[in-house]
Amino acid sequence: MKLTVIGGGGVRSMFLAKSIAQRARELDIDKLVFMDNDPEKLRVFGGMAEKVSKLLDPRLKFICTTDAADALMGADYIITTIRVGGDDMRVKDERIALGMGVLGQETTGAAGFSFAMRSIPALINYCEQARKYSSPNVKIFNFTNPAGLVSQALRDAGYDFTYGICDAPSGMLHAFADMLHVEPNRVKGEIYGLNHLSFFNQITLDGKNILPQLVESDAAYKQTDLRYFSKEQLCRKQFVPNEYLYYFFSSEKALSNILNAKETRGEQIARINKEMLAALRNKNVDKEFDECLKIFEHYYGMRENSYMASETGISRGTEWHFNPFAKDAGGYAGVALNYMEIIRSGRAGSMILCTENNGAIPALKDGDIIEATCDVTPEACTPHRFTDFDDDALELIRRVKHYERKAAKAILQKDRAMAVDALALHPLVNSYSLAVQLTDAFIAHNAEFCPDWH
């Protein structure tokens, strides 16, 4: 079986390689291709991924290439994780929004629309090439942000072989398992909502619902991403929110913190990535891997410990290391691999995916892309049907989904007026006049990548 990663020169490529190589024999993956259109990043980060793959499974054929058609030829599964325009475009996305007093977070905030303007056309191009070159039954797992909006657009454009994936929900469950000192497979969750806007209404340990105990636990607010939320709120609501809901629940605090910080998250990531690449540029990745790994750990640890720190004022502050041989925690590659495992087994299994609603959340349309616990079989992916909703959570989901629906259509049709209407509906914009300014600024900003808006 052939698995292709589009965006294989990304900083997190080693994580992908580790996840895949550790399970390659089990899943009968014999060919792994990392493709990227940036040759230098592919040489460095793709090269480090190749080294990890060879350490874990020398039998696995690993290829790095800048040729998309070759990478997609005969692929059975594809993971897309791309950043069109690079880190510098992200920085400008966020600064445009912040300059208008609007939260610029690149997936949840208004800047996500600008990112999607570049991501969606590029991914459509890869989907078209996959139809031409890949296996007739190919499945594409998209991790490119904003994953919910991007997944909506791809499905609306007719690419029904695509699924959105995110490691935030599984990461939260892993964090609870670590806190409880139990194996991760013993902790499971029922989740409903949208990507980066989802709510666990049940978390179980060995089948017993422990969510009430988790939201009451002081340890959970220190050791997991519940640290970003009010204990009083979660105890009253009896849900566990995705960490990105911080931007909705504490929007004025997030905006103030970001405006007062020395750097935006985008600027922080751009600086760290440039420094890391510069430190690795003259290294022989294969022969000097241990030294390369130390450099990577230093800079990636900076990324990890600064995650949401500027926005929340809370730093994780933990020592970070990458051990290729340690048991893999999964990450977003793990989500895709779990799907492959279920399909290969021929038996039904449950997992969290972004897929079509089809009645799971009655307040939404059937074709709306949601993030939910799903039953997966070789024939279908069916989200669980939910009846136990928090009314306030459901209202926020409906509003943001309405934005995503219109935003996806606006980007597919390059329709300025529809983009204005979409952004005006976004809860973190909530202003027609601001939406006009944002839309015109984003169209001008992205003209090189997506011209001909009208």
TIKOL-145050 format. One line per 3 residues: number of its first residue (from 1); for each residue x, y, z of C-alpha. Coordinates in Angstrom, 1 decimal, m for minus. Layout:
<pts>
NUM = X Y Z; ...
</pts>
This chain:
<pts>
1 = 0.0 0.0 0.0; 1.2 3.5 m0.9; 0.8 6.5 1.5
4 = 1.6 10.0 0.3; 2.1 13.1 2.4; 1.6 16.4 0.5
7 = 3.5 19.0 2.6; 6.3 16.5 3.5; 8.8 19.4 4.1
10 = 6.9 20.7 7.1; 8.5 21.1 10.5; 6.4 18.2 11.9
13 = 7.4 15.7 9.2; 9.4 13.6 11.6; 6.2 13.1 13.7
16 = 4.3 11.8 10.7; 7.2 9.5 9.7; 7.3 8.1 13.2
19 = 3.6 7.5 13.4; 3.5 5.8 10.0; 6.7 3.8 10.3
22 = 5.8 2.3 13.7; 2.5 0.9 12.2; 3.6 0.3 8.6
25 = 3.9 m3.5 8.8; 0.7 m3.8 10.7; m1.2 m1.8 8.0
28 = 0.7 m3.2 5.1; 2.2 0.1 4.1; 5.3 m0.6 1.9
31 = 5.8 2.7 0.2; 5.8 6.2 1.8; 6.2 9.3 m0.2
34 = 6.8 12.8 1.2; 6.2 15.5 m1.4; 6.9 19.3 m1.0
37 = 7.4 22.1 m3.5; 10.1 23.6 m1.3; 13.3 21.6 m2.1
40 = 15.3 22.9 0.9; 12.7 22.3 3.5; 12.1 18.8 1.9
43 = 15.9 18.1 2.1; 16.1 19.1 5.8; 12.8 18.1 7.4
46 = 11.8 15.5 4.8; 15.4 14.1 5.2; 15.0 13.9 9.0
49 = 11.6 12.1 8.5; 13.3 9.6 6.1; 16.0 8.9 8.7
52 = 13.3 8.2 11.4; 11.5 6.0 9.0; 14.6 3.9 8.2
55 = 15.5 3.6 11.9; 12.1 2.2 12.7; 11.3 0.2 9.6
58 = 14.2 m0.2 7.1; 11.9 m2.3 4.9; 9.6 0.6 4.2
61 = 10.4 2.3 0.9; 10.7 6.1 1.6; 10.8 8.7 m1.1
64 = 11.2 12.4 m1.0; 10.1 14.3 m4.1; 9.0 17.7 m5.4
67 = 6.9 16.0 m8.2; 3.3 16.0 m7.2; 2.1 13.7 m10.1
70 = 4.8 11.1 m9.2; 3.9 11.3 m5.5; 0.2 10.8 m6.2
73 = 0.6 8.1 m8.8; m1.1 5.0 m7.5; m1.5 6.4 m3.9
76 = m4.0 4.5 m1.8; m4.1 7.2 1.0; m3.0 10.8 1.0
79 = m2.4 13.2 3.9; m2.4 16.9 3.0; m0.7 19.4 5.3
82 = 0.3 22.4 3.3; 0.9 26.1 4.0; 0.5 28.0 0.8
85 = 2.6 31.2 0.9; 4.6 30.0 3.9; 4.9 31.5 7.4
88 = 5.2 35.1 6.1; 1.7 35.0 4.6; 0.3 33.8 7.9
91 = 2.0 36.7 9.7; 0.3 39.1 7.3; m3.1 37.3 7.6
94 = m3.0 37.8 11.3; m1.7 41.4 11.3; m4.4 42.5 8.8
97 = m7.1 41.4 11.2; m5.4 42.7 14.3; m4.9 46.1 12.6
100 = m8.7 46.3 12.5; m9.1 45.3 16.1; m10.3 41.8 15.1
103 = m8.8 38.5 16.5; m6.3 37.3 14.0; m6.0 33.7 15.0
106 = m5.4 31.7 11.8; m8.0 29.0 12.1; m10.7 30.3 14.5
109 = m10.2 34.0 13.9; m10.8 36.1 10.8; m7.3 35.3 9.5
112 = m8.6 31.8 8.9; m10.6 33.1 5.9; m7.5 34.5 4.3
115 = m5.6 31.3 4.9; m8.5 29.3 3.3; m8.4 31.6 0.3
118 = m5.0 30.1 m0.5; m5.5 26.6 0.9; m8.7 25.7 m0.9
121 = m7.6 26.3 m4.6; m4.3 24.5 m3.9; m6.0 21.5 m2.4
124 = m8.5 21.3 m5.2; m5.6 21.1 m7.6; m4.2 18.1 m5.6
127 = m7.6 16.5 m5.4; m7.9 16.7 m9.2; m4.5 15.2 m9.6
130 = m5.4 12.4 m7.2; m8.5 11.6 m9.4; m6.2 11.4 m12.3
133 = m3.2 9.5 m10.9; m4.1 7.8 m7.6; m5.9 4.6 m6.7
136 = m9.6 4.7 m7.8; m10.5 4.2 m4.1; m8.1 6.8 m2.8
139 = m8.9 8.6 0.5; m7.5 12.1 1.3; m7.1 13.2 4.9
142 = m6.7 16.9 5.1; m4.9 18.5 8.1; m4.4 21.8 6.3
145 = m6.1 24.6 8.3; m8.6 26.0 8.7; m9.6 22.3 8.5
148 = m13.4 22.7 9.0; m13.8 25.4 6.4; m11.4 23.7 4.0
151 = m13.2 20.3 4.4; m16.5 22.0 3.8; m15.2 23.6 0.5
154 = m13.7 20.3 m0.7; m16.9 18.3 m0.1; m19.0 21.1 m1.7
157 = m16.8 21.0 m4.7; m17.6 17.2 m5.1; m14.5 15.6 m3.5
160 = m16.4 13.1 m1.4; m13.2 11.0 m0.9; m11.8 13.7 1.5
163 = m12.0 13.9 5.3; m10.8 16.5 7.7; m8.5 15.4 10.5
166 = m7.3 17.1 13.6; m5.3 15.9 16.6; m6.8 18.3 19.2
169 = m9.6 16.0 20.4; m7.4 12.9 20.6; m4.7 15.0 22.2
172 = m7.1 16.1 24.9; m8.1 12.4 25.6; m4.4 11.5 25.7
175 = m3.8 14.3 28.2; m6.5 12.9 30.5; m5.1 9.4 30.2
178 = m1.6 10.7 31.2; m3.1 12.6 34.1; m4.9 9.4 35.2
181 = m1.8 7.2 34.6; m3.8 4.8 32.3; m3.3 3.6 28.8
184 = m4.7 6.0 26.2; m7.0 3.3 24.7; m8.9 3.1 27.9
187 = m10.1 6.7 27.6; m12.7 7.5 25.0; m15.0 10.4 24.2
190 = m18.2 11.4 22.6; m17.7 14.8 20.8; m19.9 17.0 18.6
193 = m19.4 20.3 16.9; m17.0 21.7 14.3; m13.3 21.6 13.9
196 = m11.7 23.8 16.6; m15.2 24.3 18.0; m16.2 21.0 19.5
199 = m17.5 19.8 22.8; m17.1 16.5 24.6; m20.4 15.6 26.4
202 = m19.0 12.3 27.6; m15.6 11.0 28.4; m15.3 7.4 29.6
205 = m12.6 5.3 31.3; m13.2 1.6 30.7; m16.8 2.5 29.7
208 = m17.7 4.6 32.7; m18.4 8.3 32.2; m15.8 10.3 34.1
211 = m16.5 13.8 32.6; m18.1 15.1 35.8; m15.0 14.1 37.8
214 = m12.7 15.6 35.2; m14.3 19.1 35.2; m14.2 19.0 39.0
217 = m10.5 18.0 39.1; m8.0 20.7 40.0; m5.3 18.6 38.5
220 = m7.1 18.8 35.1; m6.8 22.6 35.1; m3.0 22.3 35.7
223 = m2.1 19.3 33.6; m4.4 19.5 30.5; m5.7 22.2 28.2
226 = m8.6 22.8 30.6; m6.1 25.3 31.9; m7.5 27.8 29.5
229 = m11.0 27.7 30.9; m13.1 28.6 34.0; m13.7 25.7 36.3
232 = m17.0 27.3 37.4; m18.2 27.4 33.7; m17.3 23.8 32.9
235 = m18.7 22.4 36.1; m22.0 24.2 35.4; m22.1 23.3 31.7
238 = m20.8 19.7 32.1; m18.8 19.7 28.9; m15.1 19.6 27.9
241 = m14.4 22.2 25.2; m11.8 22.1 22.4; m8.9 24.4 23.5
244 = m9.6 26.8 20.6; m12.9 27.7 22.3; m10.8 29.9 24.5
247 = m10.9 32.5 21.7; m14.7 32.6 21.9; m15.1 32.3 25.7
250 = m12.4 34.9 26.5; m12.3 36.8 23.2; m11.5 40.2 24.8
253 = m8.7 38.7 26.9; m7.2 36.9 23.9; m7.3 40.0 21.7
256 = m5.8 42.2 24.4; m3.0 39.7 25.2; m2.1 39.3 21.5
259 = m2.0 43.1 20.9; 0.2 43.6 23.9; 2.5 40.7 23.1
262 = 5.9 41.3 21.5; 5.0 38.9 18.7; 1.9 37.3 17.3
265 = 1.8 33.5 17.1; 2.5 33.7 13.4; 5.5 35.9 14.0
268 = 6.7 33.6 16.7; 6.5 30.5 14.5; 8.0 32.3 11.5
271 = 11.0 33.4 13.6; 11.5 30.0 15.3; 11.2 28.1 12.0
274 = 13.7 30.4 10.2; 16.2 30.1 13.0; 15.8 26.3 13.1
277 = 16.2 26.0 9.3; 19.3 28.2 9.4; 20.8 26.1 12.1
280 = 20.1 22.9 10.1; 20.9 24.2 6.6; 24.6 23.1 6.5
283 = 24.1 19.8 8.3; 24.2 16.4 6.6; 20.9 15.1 7.9
286 = 21.8 11.4 7.4; 25.3 11.5 8.8; 24.8 14.1 11.5
289 = 21.3 13.1 12.6; 21.9 13.1 16.3; 23.2 16.7 16.1
292 = 20.3 17.7 13.9; 17.9 16.1 16.3; 19.3 18.2 19.2
295 = 18.9 21.4 17.2; 15.3 20.4 16.3; 14.4 19.6 19.9
298 = 15.7 23.0 21.0; 13.6 25.0 18.5; 10.6 22.8 18.5
301 = 10.5 22.8 22.3; 10.3 26.6 22.0; 7.3 26.2 19.8
304 = 5.6 23.8 22.1; 6.1 25.7 25.3; 4.9 29.0 23.7
307 = 1.7 27.4 22.4; m1.2 29.7 23.2; 1.1 31.5 25.8
310 = 0.8 35.0 24.3; m3.0 34.6 23.9; m3.7 33.2 27.4
313 = m0.8 34.3 29.5; m0.2 30.6 30.4; 3.0 28.8 29.4
316 = 3.2 25.0 29.3; 6.8 25.1 30.5; 7.7 21.5 30.1
319 = 10.9 20.0 28.7; 10.4 18.6 25.2; 12.2 15.7 23.5
322 = 11.7 13.7 20.4; 12.4 9.9 20.8; 11.8 8.0 17.5
325 = 11.6 4.7 19.4; 9.1 5.8 22.1; 5.6 4.6 21.7
328 = 3.8 7.0 19.4; 1.0 9.2 20.8; m0.6 9.3 17.4
331 = m1.0 13.0 16.4; m2.9 13.8 13.3; m1.2 11.0 11.4
334 = m2.6 8.6 14.0; m6.1 9.7 13.1; m5.5 8.8 9.5
337 = m3.8 5.5 10.5; m6.7 4.6 12.7; m9.1 5.0 9.8
340 = m6.8 2.7 7.7; m6.7 0.1 10.5; m10.5 0.0 10.6
343 = m10.9 m0.3 6.9; m8.2 m3.0 6.7; m9.9 m5.0 9.5
346 = m13.2 m5.1 7.7; m15.0 m4.4 11.0; m16.7 m1.3 12.3
349 = m14.8 1.0 14.5; m15.2 4.4 16.2; m13.0 7.5 15.8
352 = m13.2 11.3 15.6; m13.4 12.8 12.1; m14.6 15.8 10.2
355 = m17.3 14.5 7.9; m20.9 15.2 6.6; m23.5 15.8 9.3
358 = m26.3 13.7 7.8; m28.6 14.3 10.7; m26.1 13.8 13.5
361 = m26.7 17.4 14.8; m30.4 18.1 13.9; m29.9 21.9 13.9
364 = m27.4 21.6 11.0; m27.9 20.7 7.3; m27.1 17.2 6.1
367 = m24.2 18.4 3.9; m22.6 20.5 6.7; m19.1 19.2 7.7
370 = m19.0 18.6 11.4; m16.4 17.2 13.8; m17.8 14.3 15.7
373 = m17.3 10.7 17.0; m18.1 8.5 14.0; m18.7 4.9 13.2
376 = m16.4 3.9 10.4; m16.9 0.8 8.1; m15.4 0.0 4.7
379 = m18.6 1.3 3.2; m19.3 4.6 5.1; m18.4 7.1 7.8
382 = m21.4 7.8 10.0; m21.3 10.4 12.8; m23.0 9.4 16.0
385 = m26.4 11.0 16.4; m26.5 13.5 19.3; m29.5 14.5 21.5
388 = m27.7 15.7 24.6; m26.7 19.3 23.6; m25.8 22.3 25.6
391 = m28.1 25.0 24.2; m25.5 27.7 24.3; m22.9 25.4 22.6
394 = m25.3 24.5 19.9; m26.1 28.1 19.2; m22.4 28.9 18.7
397 = m22.0 25.9 16.5; m24.9 27.0 14.3; m23.6 30.5 13.9
400 = m20.0 29.4 13.0; m21.3 26.7 10.7; m23.4 29.3 8.9
403 = m20.2 31.4 8.5; m18.2 28.3 7.2; m21.0 27.4 4.8
406 = m21.0 30.9 3.2; m17.3 31.3 3.4; m16.6 28.0 1.5
409 = m19.1 29.0 m1.2; m17.5 32.5 m1.5; m14.0 31.1 m1.9
412 = m15.1 28.5 m4.4; m16.9 31.2 m6.5; m14.4 34.0 m5.7
415 = m17.4 36.1 m4.7; m16.6 39.3 m2.8; m20.1 40.1 m1.7
418 = m20.6 36.6 m0.3; m17.3 36.8 1.5; m18.4 40.1 3.1
421 = m21.7 38.4 4.3; m19.8 35.4 5.6; m17.3 37.4 7.6
424 = m20.0 39.7 9.0; m21.6 36.6 10.5; m18.4 35.4 12.1
427 = m18.9 35.8 15.9; m15.4 37.2 16.3; m16.0 39.9 13.6
430 = m19.8 40.5 14.0; m19.7 43.7 11.9; m20.7 44.3 8.3
433 = m18.4 47.4 8.0; m15.4 45.5 9.4; m16.2 42.6 7.1
436 = m16.0 44.9 4.1; m12.6 46.1 5.1; m11.3 42.6 5.9
439 = m12.6 41.2 2.7; m11.0 43.8 0.5; m7.7 43.6 2.5
442 = m7.6 39.8 2.2; m8.4 39.9 m1.6; m5.5 42.3 m2.2
445 = m3.2 40.4 0.1; m3.9 37.1 m1.7; m4.0 38.4 m5.3
448 = m0.8 36.5 m6.2; m2.3 33.1 m5.2; m6.0 33.6 m6.0
451 = m6.7 36.3 m8.6; m10.0 37.1 m10.4; m12.2 37.7 m7.4
454 = m15.3 39.7 m8.3
</pts>
